[in-house]
Amino acid sequence: MERLRSSPLHANISAALDKHLEAIHVVQSRRKDEILNASNRQRQGAPRCQDDRDVFALAAAIKEMSAATRRVRTTLWCALQMTLPK
């Protein structure tokens, strides 16, 4: 879109994209933690109630990623509208 406009996009667009990417990385990290902790607990025979913390952390990260996705979709739509010829 920047090439089509021949000018840089607003700084908020880049910030929204960066926050979305960061939210994706957080979800990936929480999922890896959940998998590792679940496999370790299964080997040790630990009680299942510890899984709740991992699941809640993952759920919170997914909720944040969902909100970031909505924001970035709206931001990109606005950028497209500014890019299209009038």
Steps between C-alpha positions, in 0.01 A plus 500: 500500500791731569629444146157567353469824696861605439511609862532326837191392688406644837713385795194350672470245219850370561438500875181294459684248281781475756255443786323231299827321430594525868164351600559209261840434657348507851236243399770278350704526817202422727410199287856366517497547879169318526628206294826473693336523840229250407753246377717547812201459732384192315840337547509588870139409571426843651142611570308648207399825677836658406393497134251777569769769529642413161157489340399833653823663383445362150137615500600852604765510226248383240252763619766771458598365158135505393469866601827584325378323187182707494700819547749416226224400256328834556831684470587327173154573362550869580843491336347344190232768488771769516695321224218459249465778242213738555 
